[in-house]
């Protein structure tokens, strides 16, 4: 199994379509002048994230775990198409490894969170080809799902990129995941009528991100009326200089995209967004219908993000195969700014 950090502290940047040894602790983090950063400063510079977005017949469920080394955040929200956001769970605290356990291994892991009567477990194994989601949020929102998921069958996009000259980030994106078993209950009522019509977007990231980090992001998935399975992940402002985080999937066949342009109004982000690339592989319009947002201004950290839910319409044009057009597919966009 290949290590991502070489013996000479060289980061092995690239697209990884095979298992890895995520030996992040072997990395020697350097400051602006090339001096090594150790101890708590190094620990606090390492961040990990896992986001799962479930797109159901009449609602969307977003779930995230975030470990910043010094603080954690776990949130879940339920958005119903006809009512808007009906429920949100959001908790934060010092990252002491008690409430949230987040092992840094994108291939094989068990993320565990427990606080009061709420808990969340995300278990993933590429070697077994499974992802299991199990959670209860304040007794109001209960979710359990099993998803087949492996590198061979789903062709996730896994890239390792520099964050800046002395830092790096690994990320894995995939869409769609189709549940083998799934139950989502809100206030005792089952929301999943047909698991075959539910899809999920997957996003795992970890590494030494920039002290000031910004991104635009979009992701969606669907089973179209003709049974074609589509999914997408696009990002900007993060890793355009090396290997892009952009791809779409048609029936689990991955098409990488070099660069995605996000064209939207910062002043009025509820106006239609346009997403496109220079090569003509994608032409998309996104119409936001609701959002989850957060703004915080602390002594050493700042955060401002708005994550929108809404509908995508447009076309995918892969290098091989037929063009795929679609309308009103639900998904996510986001702009994110942080100082951490």
Steps between C-alpha positions, in 0.01 A plus 500: 500500500642836397575769757388853419805647681840384381807446718641835385180682608393522138122501457395262223248719324266344247179313428478186714285219361645240737521456879744724686695512822382834638820559701425864575681490836829441316469838331726776629294817494710808424438869558555790258879484542531119489517442876318194630170543686444245775273418791162665541563746217536209260199316642283810478598544134366158398130500405264222389146513361237248395179616332212279388205642307191280465261598221161340555170514315367808680781610734875543547712398798848645550736352762854612581780428746787747529820469704728806512748362752398755762120492445236276346166558332225247425186608322199360320211676333180389330356700212157413366427612146155639585583646844865610496738420785296325768773381736864572584740341748829681557750446779858616556764454765870462577657217299625279783406169337211441740182611325637445147746232392613564143782267383696642210479221242287560191495131401405325825345685793237519772399853590316505833318786670299495822366786707203469732232296327638569152747282312642451153709220351640493147682178413675468167712223352621508142639148542155370602319730256265649759400823668265492801326802650330483839383801698246650735475876542327614820237227463339688212695381197603134466697365205645162411639404162727247330661596170714290267811707432842408366771640277442231238124540464451873562820662368522781758719801430793488745760773467795620706592864447711774653306743718794741485877444463532326840153345541276246325145361486363159399137476392264228380173581323241266354143517375259331494493232768182289493382347830465129554299574815380838622268648760464871579243582767405851608285530813412134459391520136688310230616725214639232268233345283720337236875459575563448128407865445742630764857605419787630709799727435820422691784735596802424721792741539801516726834673522686817585281764343591863455463723805250694288292260294231582243300292258198480273339156486217323321379140518191307400376155404190336359350199329339649190161381369677284239699332789827677414696566820676836508709682756742791518752682715650835404720741693693821444754716687667195657730290280488626143880510470549121523224236481142627488224383733252499213323199354163367397379141490262333254405148609815490716727598211711794610579798280759734643467872429802728502340817630152613591386862483249612765305798371263640765417817690667540839252778580194296406592127492132407454531608140574211265857366504681390185770230508705415194843398379714611208501160330119489478458184708239662725246779477290541814252735658425488872200666662526527880187441706630492858817503705693422815745771604737589780707802594743521793774747589721368780836621623714268287243353262235629263240312299242607245321256275168460327398159372205506262261226395326527168459362150757437227418485130738456211715257306802274543712429194750220577802429281347162418131420492186700445417844633267491800245774563294545816266744672420591859743264673537591868844568643729736687718803441710689751739784545730471800748737662701412810796610705603212726 
